[in-house]
């Protein structure tokens, strides 16, 4: 493996950071290597939830704008709300020229958006970083009457041998690794009292990916918990990740099982 593709990207060491800073200096990797969302899921949002060409959406914790861009052609207006400066910069680059999107430097707990502005709040890969009660109050404030929150995660099912071995490596080297996005059970417990009367629609969509070695390593390095290039164990870390990739890939391609979990309801 040629590590030169990662040189020059200065990643943070493992510090106890404020949540909004956990992806500082990882935005380039995040934009390049994080998975998108399946078309079936986007069609579901548009066809089954009431989202339409007149909808106004606040995409909270928008990151580099992956979901924002996918929804931009479907709705009237999207506000991409992101508190991390590096992520927001990449988001603006990615969404440049998309006229119905405004990028907002703000947090889930204080979006700075006007009252009763949006029909939908979307949160992709970010809800677990929020202060849940403060975010719920803020979402209620900016949602119109009858508006809905849509919480989304791409999640790796842990039942296969590859992900088990990958998880062992991450636990060995990454002190903040708690599991791949926390696991589905964690998501359900996070949301049990978030939606109105604990009622929400729950859907799962297949989102499997085929990754080469660069994409596999890049995706892991984009994670908040991942070791940085300056870490003393970095080379060993990359070596072991490369080993597990080589063990389970076929002709240089790894088939990664991935599911998109979607929770939709009023607050």
C-alpha positions as CSV (number, residue, x, y, z in Angstrom):
1,X,0.0,0.0,0.0
2,X,1.3,3.5,-0.9
3,X,0.5,5.8,2.0
4,X,1.4,8.8,0.0
5,X,-2.3,9.4,-0.8
6,X,-2.7,10.4,2.9
7,X,0.4,12.6,3.3
8,X,-0.2,16.2,3.9
9,X,-3.6,15.6,5.6
10,X,-2.8,16.6,9.2
11,X,-5.2,14.6,11.4
12,X,-5.8,15.3,15.1
13,X,-4.4,13.0,17.8
14,X,-6.9,11.4,20.2
15,X,-8.0,14.4,22.3
16,X,-11.1,14.8,24.4
17,X,-12.7,17.2,22.0
18,X,-16.0,19.0,22.0
19,X,-18.3,17.1,19.7
20,X,-18.3,19.8,17.0
21,X,-14.5,19.5,16.8
22,X,-14.2,15.7,16.5
23,X,-14.0,15.9,12.7
24,X,-11.6,18.8,12.5
25,X,-9.0,18.0,9.8
26,X,-10.9,14.9,8.7
27,X,-13.3,16.7,6.4
28,X,-11.3,16.0,3.2
29,X,-11.3,12.2,4.0
30,X,-15.0,12.4,5.0
31,X,-16.0,14.0,1.7
32,X,-14.0,11.6,-0.4
33,X,-14.6,8.3,1.3
34,X,-17.9,8.3,3.3
35,X,-20.7,6.3,1.7
36,X,-23.8,8.0,0.2
37,X,-27.4,6.8,0.5
38,X,-29.4,4.5,-1.8
39,X,-31.7,5.9,-4.4
40,X,-34.5,3.7,-3.0
41,X,-34.2,5.6,0.3
42,X,-34.3,9.1,-1.5
43,X,-37.4,8.0,-3.5
44,X,-39.0,6.8,-0.3
45,X,-38.6,10.2,1.4
46,X,-40.1,11.9,-1.6
47,X,-42.9,9.5,-2.4
48,X,-44.0,8.3,1.1
49,X,-43.3,10.9,3.7
50,X,-44.9,14.1,2.3
51,X,-41.7,15.6,1.1
52,X,-42.2,17.3,-2.2
53,X,-41.0,20.1,-4.5
54,X,-42.4,22.8,-2.2
55,X,-40.8,21.4,0.9
56,X,-38.3,23.4,3.0
57,X,-35.7,21.2,4.8
58,X,-33.1,21.8,7.5
59,X,-30.3,19.3,7.2
60,X,-28.8,19.4,10.6
61,X,-25.2,18.2,11.1
62,X,-24.9,18.3,7.4
63,X,-21.2,17.4,7.4
64,X,-19.8,17.6,3.9
65,X,-23.3,17.8,2.3
66,X,-23.7,14.2,1.2
67,X,-27.5,14.0,2.0
68,X,-28.0,17.7,1.3
69,X,-27.0,17.3,-2.3
70,X,-29.1,14.2,-2.8
71,X,-32.2,16.1,-1.7
72,X,-31.5,19.3,-3.4
73,X,-33.2,18.4,-6.7
74,X,-36.3,17.2,-4.8
75,X,-37.3,20.1,-2.6
76,X,-37.7,23.9,-2.7
77,X,-35.0,24.9,-0.2
78,X,-32.4,23.3,2.1
79,X,-30.5,24.8,4.9
80,X,-27.3,22.8,5.5
81,X,-26.5,23.4,9.2
82,X,-23.0,22.4,10.3
83,X,-20.9,23.6,13.3
84,X,-17.5,22.2,12.3
85,X,-15.5,24.7,10.2
86,X,-13.6,22.1,8.2
87,X,-16.7,20.2,7.4
88,X,-18.6,23.3,6.5
89,X,-15.9,24.4,4.2
90,X,-16.0,21.1,2.3
91,X,-19.8,21.3,2.3
92,X,-19.7,24.7,0.6
93,X,-17.3,23.3,-2.0
94,X,-19.4,20.3,-2.7
95,X,-22.6,22.3,-2.9
96,X,-21.2,25.2,-4.9
97,X,-23.6,26.2,-7.6
98,X,-26.6,24.5,-6.1
99,X,-28.9,27.5,-5.8
100,X,-31.5,26.2,-3.4
101,X,-29.0,25.4,-0.6
102,X,-27.8,27.7,2.1
103,X,-24.9,26.6,4.3
104,X,-25.3,27.8,8.0
105,X,-22.5,27.8,10.5
106,X,-24.5,26.6,13.5
107,X,-25.3,23.7,15.8
108,X,-28.2,21.3,16.2
109,X,-29.0,22.9,19.6
110,X,-28.9,26.5,18.1
111,X,-29.5,26.4,14.4
112,X,-30.1,30.2,14.2
113,X,-33.0,29.5,11.8
114,X,-36.4,31.3,12.3
115,X,-39.4,29.8,14.1
116,X,-41.7,27.5,12.1
117,X,-39.6,27.7,9.0
118,X,-39.1,24.1,7.8
119,X,-41.3,21.1,6.8
120,X,-38.6,18.6,7.6
121,X,-35.5,18.3,9.7
122,X,-33.0,15.7,8.4
123,X,-30.1,14.3,10.4
124,X,-27.7,11.9,8.7
125,X,-24.9,10.2,10.7
126,X,-24.9,12.9,13.3
127,X,-27.7,12.5,15.9
128,X,-25.5,10.7,18.4
129,X,-23.4,13.8,18.7
130,X,-26.2,16.1,19.7
131,X,-27.5,17.1,23.1
132,X,-30.8,15.2,22.5
133,X,-33.1,17.3,24.7
134,X,-31.8,20.6,23.5
135,X,-31.8,19.5,19.9
136,X,-35.4,18.2,20.2
137,X,-36.5,21.6,21.6
138,X,-34.7,23.4,18.7
139,X,-36.2,21.1,16.1
140,X,-39.6,21.7,17.4
141,X,-39.0,25.5,17.2
142,X,-38.0,25.5,13.6
143,X,-40.5,22.9,12.3
144,X,-43.9,24.0,11.0
145,X,-47.0,22.5,12.6
146,X,-47.1,18.8,11.5
147,X,-43.5,18.9,10.4
148,X,-41.3,15.8,10.8
149,X,-37.8,14.8,11.8
150,X,-35.9,12.3,9.7
151,X,-33.0,10.5,11.5
152,X,-30.7,8.4,9.3
153,X,-27.7,6.2,9.8
154,X,-25.6,4.0,7.5
155,X,-24.9,1.0,9.7
156,X,-22.6,-2.0,9.3
157,X,-24.2,-5.3,10.6
158,X,-21.6,-6.9,12.8
159,X,-22.5,-10.5,12.3
160,X,-19.9,-11.3,9.6
161,X,-16.3,-12.4,10.3
162,X,-14.7,-9.5,8.4
163,X,-16.4,-6.8,10.6
164,X,-15.7,-8.8,13.7
165,X,-12.0,-8.9,12.9
166,X,-12.0,-5.2,11.8
167,X,-13.7,-4.3,15.1
168,X,-10.9,-6.1,17.1
169,X,-8.3,-3.9,15.3
170,X,-10.2,-0.7,15.9
171,X,-10.7,-1.5,19.6
172,X,-7.0,-2.3,19.9
173,X,-5.8,1.0,18.5
174,X,-8.6,3.5,18.9
175,X,-9.5,4.4,22.5
176,X,-12.7,6.1,21.4
177,X,-14.1,3.3,19.3
178,X,-17.4,2.1,20.7
179,X,-18.7,0.2,17.7
180,X,-19.7,1.0,14.2
181,X,-21.8,4.1,14.7
182,X,-22.8,2.7,18.0
183,X,-24.9,-0.1,16.6
184,X,-28.6,-0.3,15.8
185,X,-29.7,-1.1,19.4
186,X,-28.1,2.1,20.6
187,X,-29.9,4.1,17.9
188,X,-33.3,2.7,19.0
189,X,-32.6,3.5,22.6
190,X,-31.5,7.0,21.6
191,X,-34.8,7.6,19.8
192,X,-37.2,5.8,22.2
193,X,-38.3,9.1,23.8
194,X,-37.4,11.5,21.0
195,X,-40.4,11.3,18.8
196,X,-43.9,12.4,19.8
197,X,-45.6,9.6,21.8
198,X,-42.5,7.5,21.0
199,X,-44.1,6.9,17.6
200,X,-42.1,6.8,14.4
201,X,-41.9,5.0,11.0
202,X,-38.8,2.8,10.7
203,X,-37.4,1.6,7.4
204,X,-34.2,-0.2,6.4
205,X,-32.6,0.0,2.9
206,X,-29.8,-2.1,1.5
207,X,-26.8,0.1,0.8
208,X,-24.0,-2.4,0.1
209,X,-20.7,-1.1,-1.3
210,X,-17.7,-2.5,-3.1
211,X,-14.4,-1.0,-1.8
212,X,-10.8,-1.1,-3.0
213,X,-8.0,-0.8,-0.4
214,X,-7.8,3.0,-0.7
215,X,-11.5,3.4,-0.1
216,X,-11.6,1.0,2.8
217,X,-8.6,2.7,4.6
218,X,-9.9,6.2,3.7
219,X,-13.3,5.5,5.2
220,X,-11.9,4.3,8.4
221,X,-9.5,7.3,8.7
222,X,-12.5,9.6,8.3
223,X,-14.1,8.3,11.5
224,X,-14.0,10.5,14.6
225,X,-12.3,7.7,16.6
226,X,-9.7,6.8,14.1
227,X,-5.9,7.2,14.7
228,X,-4.2,10.1,13.1
229,X,-1.2,9.9,10.8
230,X,1.1,11.4,13.5
231,X,0.2,8.7,16.1
232,X,3.1,6.5,17.0
233,X,1.0,3.4,16.3
234,X,-0.3,4.7,12.9
235,X,1.9,2.5,10.7
236,X,1.0,-0.7,12.6
237,X,-2.7,0.3,12.6
238,X,-2.6,0.7,8.8
239,X,-0.7,-2.5,8.4
240,X,-3.3,-4.5,10.3
241,X,-6.2,-2.9,8.5
242,X,-4.5,-3.7,5.2
243,X,-4.1,-7.3,6.4
244,X,-7.8,-7.8,7.2
245,X,-8.7,-6.2,3.9
246,X,-6.4,-8.6,2.0
247,X,-7.8,-11.5,3.9
248,X,-11.4,-10.9,2.9
249,X,-11.2,-9.0,-0.4
250,X,-11.4,-10.8,-3.8
251,X,-9.2,-9.4,-6.6
252,X,-8.7,-6.3,-4.6
253,X,-12.3,-5.6,-4.0
254,X,-14.1,-5.9,-0.6
255,X,-17.9,-6.3,-0.6
256,X,-19.0,-4.2,2.4
257,X,-22.5,-4.9,3.8
258,X,-24.2,-1.7,4.7
259,X,-27.8,-0.8,5.6
260,X,-29.4,2.6,5.7
261,X,-31.7,2.9,8.8
262,X,-34.3,5.7,8.7
263,X,-36.6,6.9,11.5
264,X,-39.4,9.4,10.7
265,X,-41.9,11.1,13.0
266,X,-43.3,14.2,14.6
267,X,-41.8,15.7,17.7
